[in-house]
Amino acid sequence: MSDDFFASPPPEPPRAAAVVHHAGAPLASRMRPRSLAEYVGQQHILAEGKLLRRAVQADRFSSIILYGPPGVGKTTLANIISQETKSRFVTLSGVESSVADIRKEAENAGHHLRLYNKTTILFVDEIHRFNKAQQDVLLPHLERGTLRFIGATTHNPFFYVNSPLVSRSQVFTLEPLGISDLEGLIDRALADSERGLGSMHARIEPDARLHLATVADGDARRCLNALELAVLSTQPDATGEIVITLAAAEESVQQKTVVYDGDGDAHYDTISAFIKSMRASDPDAALYWLAKMLYAGEDIRFIARRIVIAASEDIGMADSNALRVAVAAQQAVEFIGMPEARIILAHATVYNATAPKSNRAYMAIDAALDDVKNGRTLPVPKHLRDAHHKKAAKEFGHGEGYLYPHNYEGGFVPQRCLEGGRQYYDPTANGLEARIKERLDHWRKLWEEQGGADQ
C-alpha cells in the first residue's frame, strides 16, 4: 500500500446534526433543549463561571459522569456537550450494550480521530448497569484519549460504578428541577409552534400550571407529558381556544409518582432522613419521611425494624419503654398489614421522636468491644468464676470471696468485677436515665470509698 493512500484520507463524513424529532414524538422529546442557552436548571454546575460550563466552553474535559434522578436532563446535557464541542456523538445503553459494542465504538472512534481528527463522545446511559468487565473495557481507551466518555446514572456512582472509572471521571450531581423551572418549561412548550403546542392555541390557568409543576416532582419529562395529555384531551371552547383548568391538570396526572428505588439512593436517603428526624426529636419531619416511604411502597417490615433499632440506639436508657413500643409495633405490623399498619408505624414513630434521648448504652458496648478487640483480653476474676463443681472450685479457688449482693442492704455491695475498673457506661441526665445516673453515681462512690473494692 503506497504512502499516497495515507496522504489523502477520504473526505470526512458530514457531522451529525442535532436530533430532530418527528411531530408524533412525545412533547418532552420534541422540546429537548438544543444548547446551553435553552437548558433549564442545574445552575450549580452550569451557571456562568461554573466548572462544567467552563470545561465545555473551553473543550477541556475527558470523562464525565452525570448523576441524578430521572427527567432532570442527563441525556440532553450530554447531547448539548457534543454539539458545543463539535464532537461525534455515540450512544450506548447500559442495559442492552455488550463488551463487543464498546470495543466496536472505541475502534470507530480511533478511526475518526486518526483520519478526520474528530473527537468522539461515547455516551453510556445507565452506566451502573454495566458489569465490571464492561466498565473495565473503557479504561484503556480513556487512558489513550481515543474517545471521551459521558456516563449517566440514577445510582450513586461511588457505589455502583467501578472505582477506576470514577477516578478517571469528573462526577457532576444533577438536582430535581424546581417548580419555577418546570413552570417555565410549560410556558415555553405552549408558546413554541415549531416543536411544542403553540399551534394548538392552548393556555393554562396559573393554578393548573402550579399543580403540574408540583406533582412532577422535579421531573421535566413527567411534567411535559402530563401537559401534552391535558392539551390533547381538552376540547376547545367556543373561540377555538383550549383552556387547561386545574381540574383538567389533575385528571392528566391521576396519581403522583414518587421517585423511590427500592435498592438505590432514594431508599437509603429517605430512611436516613427518617431515622435522623426521630433522633432530632422532630415528629413532623419523621412522619413526612414515613409517609413518603409508605406512599412509595416501602416494605413496612423494613421500616419497623429501623424503628426498633432507633429505640435502643437513640433513646436507650432515657426511656426503655420506647423499645417495648417499637417491638410491639413490629409485631403488630406483621399481624395487621397495610393499610392499617400505617397507624401503628406512626404511633411508634411519634413515640421515638418525642422520647428523651440517650445513646450511652450504644456507646458503652462499642467502647467495650473496642477494648476486647484491640486491648489485652482480661481474665475472669476468680471470685466470679463458676463454682458449681465443688472439687474444682475448692482446688482452683473459683467463687472464693464472692459477695452475694442480696445479703447486703439495698441489694448492693462493692466488689471488683473487672480488672482495672474501666467504666464504659456514662449515663446522661435525660429522662429516666437521670434516676439511673443518680443510683449509679452513689454505687460508684461507695466502690471508690472502699479502695476500688479489692477482694
RAQUI-V428397 format. One record per pair of residues at least 12 apart in sequence whose C-alpha atoms are under 8 Angstrom apart, sorted by the first residue. I is the first residue (numbers start at 1). J is the second residue. If there is no record, write none. Layout:
# RAQUI-V428397
I/J
I/J
This chain:
# RAQUI-V428397
9/115
10/115
11/116
12/115
12/116
15/88
16/88
18/34
18/79
18/83
23/195
26/225
27/189
27/195
27/196
27/224
27/225
27/228
28/220
28/221
28/224
28/225
30/195
30/196
31/189
31/195
31/196
32/76
33/76
33/80
34/80
35/80
35/83
35/84
36/80
39/77
40/181
40/185
41/177
41/178
41/181
42/174
42/175
42/177
45/172
56/81
56/84
56/85
57/84
57/85
59/85
61/148
62/142
62/145
62/148
62/149
62/169
63/142
63/148
63/149
63/150
63/168
63/169
63/170
64/149
64/150
64/151
64/169
64/170
64/171
64/172
65/150
65/151
65/152
65/153
65/157
65/166
65/169
65/170
65/171
65/172
66/150
66/151
66/152
66/153
66/171
66/172
66/173
66/174
67/152
67/153
67/154
67/155
67/156
67/157
67/171
67/172
67/173
67/174
68/153
68/154
68/155
68/173
68/174
68/175
68/176
69/153
69/154
69/174
69/175
69/176
69/259
70/154
70/219
71/176
71/218
71/219
71/220
71/221
71/222
72/174
72/175
72/176
72/177
72/218
72/219
72/220
72/221
73/220
74/152
74/174
75/125
75/152
78/123
78/150
82/121
87/118
87/119
87/120
87/121
88/118
88/119
88/120
88/121
89/120
89/121
89/122
89/123
90/105
90/120
90/121
90/122
90/123
91/122
91/123
91/124
91/125
92/122
92/123
92/124
92/125
93/124
93/125
93/126
93/127
94/124
94/125
94/126
94/127
94/128
94/129
94/130
95/126
95/129
95/130
98/134
99/133
99/134
99/137
102/134
102/137
102/138
103/137
105/122
106/141
106/146
106/147
109/146
109/147
110/146
110/147
113/146
119/146
119/147
119/148
120/146
120/147
120/148
121/147
121/148
121/149
121/150
122/147
122/148
122/149
122/150
123/149
123/150
123/151
123/152
124/149
124/150
124/151
124/152
125/151
125/152
125/153
126/151
126/152
126/153
126/154
127/151
127/152
127/153
127/161
128/153
128/155
128/157
128/160
128/161
132/162
135/161
135/162
135/165
136/164
136/165
139/164
139/165
155/264
155/265
156/264
156/265
176/217
176/218
176/219
177/217
177/218
177/219
177/220
178/218
179/210
179/213
179/214
179/218
180/213
182/213
182/218
182/220
182/223
183/209
183/210
183/213
185/220
185/224
186/209
186/223
186/224
186/227
189/224
190/202
190/203
197/228
200/241
200/242
201/240
201/241
201/242
202/231
202/241
202/242
202/243
202/244
203/241
203/242
203/243
203/244
204/243
204/244
204/245
205/243
205/244
205/245
205/246
207/245
207/246
208/244
208/245
208/246
208/247
208/248
208/249
208/250
209/246
209/249
211/246
211/249
211/250
212/226
212/227
212/249
212/250
212/253
215/253
215/256
215/257
216/256
216/257
217/258
217/259
226/249
226/252
226/253
227/249
227/252
229/252
230/244
230/248
230/249
230/251
230/252
231/244
234/248
257/296
258/292
258/295
258/296
259/296
260/296
262/298
270/289
270/293
271/289
271/293
271/303
273/286
273/289
274/286
274/287
274/289
274/290
275/306
275/307
275/310
277/353
278/310
278/349
278/350
278/352
278/353
278/354
279/310
279/314
279/352
279/353
279/357
280/353
281/352
281/353
281/354
281/355
282/353
282/354
283/349
283/350
283/353
283/354
286/349
286/350
286/353
287/346
287/349
287/350
290/346
294/342
300/333
300/341
301/330
301/333
301/334
303/345
304/326
304/329
304/330
304/333
304/345
305/330
307/326
307/348
307/349
307/352
308/323
308/326
308/327
308/330
310/352
311/323
311/326
311/352
312/359
312/362
313/358
313/359
313/361
313/362
314/357
314/358
314/359
315/352
315/355
315/356
315/357
315/358
315/359
316/357
316/358
316/359
316/360
316/361
316/362
317/358
317/360
317/361
317/432
317/433
318/355
318/356
318/357
318/358
318/428
318/430
318/431
318/432
318/433
318/434
319/355
319/356
319/357
319/431
319/432
319/433
322/351
322/352
322/355
325/348
325/351
326/348
329/344
329/345
329/348
332/344
333/345
356/430
356/431
357/430
357/431
358/427
358/428
358/430
360/425
360/426
360/427
360/428
361/425
361/427
363/424
363/425
364/424
364/425
364/426
365/424
367/424
368/424
378/418
378/419
379/419
380/418
381/417
381/418
381/419
382/397
382/398
382/399
382/400
383/397
383/398
383/399
383/400
383/401
383/402
384/398
384/399
384/402
384/417
385/398
385/399
386/398
386/399
387/399
401/455
403/415
412/443
414/443
414/446
414/447
414/450
414/452
414/453
415/447
415/452
415/453
415/454
415/455
416/452
416/453
416/454
416/455
421/452
